[in-house]
C-alpha cells in the first residue's frame, strides 16, 4: 500500500463498533496489512484525559458547546499525533469514532448548528476525512440494552436515555446518505455476521487494499 488510508467506525451506543474494530484488526493481521488502530476520543495522552471528562464523569454538567470543543480538542491531537504519522508511513488507520460522531451527537443530538460544527471540525482535523465510514446501525433502545446488560450505570452519554440516542441514530441515518465514503451496515445479529458485512463493504470500497483472500 503506497499511501495510507483512514477507516472510521461509527454508530450509536451498543451498535458493536468496538467489537467490529477488533475483528477488523484481526483480519488485517491475517492479510498482512500494516495498520494503526486507536479509539477517539482517546489514543493520545490529552485525548484520554478529555475522554475522562466528557464520558467517564457523569456527575459533571457539561454545556453542549463545551462538550463539542473538548471532543474537537481531542480529535486535533488524534490527527496530529496518530493519524497523520501513520498515513505518512503508508499504514491503514482504523479509528473507533471520528468526525461523524461529532456531527451525530453534538450536531443532531445536542442541537448545535451543524454547519458551525462542521467548520470547527474541519479546523481540528485539518480537513482530513476518512476514505471509508462504516456506520453500524441499530435501534437506540437495542443498543442501550446491549450496553447495560450485565452491569449497572453507564457513561455520561449512555445516561442521556432513549430519546437522545434515537435522535442521534436519526442523525447517523441521514449522515450515512450524505457523507462521502459512508456505508450503512446492519448491526443486528451476531458479531461474525456483521463482520462479514464489513468485509464485503471494504473489498468493494477499497479494492486496492483488500482482496477476497481470507473471506
TAUR-V137721 format. One line per field, one symbol per residue. phi: phi as a letter, one per 40 degrees, with the letter a starting at -180 (. if undefined). psi: psi as a letter, one per 20 degrees, with the letter a starting at -180 (. if undefined). burial: I if it has 24 or more other ideal C-beta (glycine too) atoms within 12 Angstrom, else O. Layout:
phi=???
psi=???
burial=???
This chain:
phi=.cbcbbbbbbicdgcgcccccccccccccccgccabbacachgbccccccdcccbcbccccbddccddcccccccdcdcccbcddccccgccbbbcgaccccccccccccgcdcccdccccccccggcbccbbbbcbaddcccccccccgacghccccccgccccccccdcccccccbcdgcbcbcccgcccccccccdccccccbccbbbccgc
psi=ohqqqpppprrrpjijhgghgghghgghghikpprppqqpqbhrghhhghghgihjmiipnoqghggghgghgghghggghggggghhijqppopnqbhhggggghfggijqohghggghhhghikjpqqhppoopppqghhghhghipiqrcqahghihrggghhggghgghghhihppjppppojrarhhgghhhgggghhhhmhigqripj.
burial=OOOIIIIIIIIIIIIIIIIIIOIIIOIIOOIOIOIIIIIIIIIIOOIOOIIOIIIOOOOOOIOIOOIIIIIIIIIIIIIOOIIOOIIOOOIIIIIIIIIIIIIIIIIIIIOIOIOOIIOIIOOIIOOIIIIIIIIIIIIIOIIIOIIOOOOOOOIIIIOIOOOIIIIIIOIIIOIIOOIOIIIIIIIOOOIOOIIOIIIOIIOOIIOOIIOOOOO
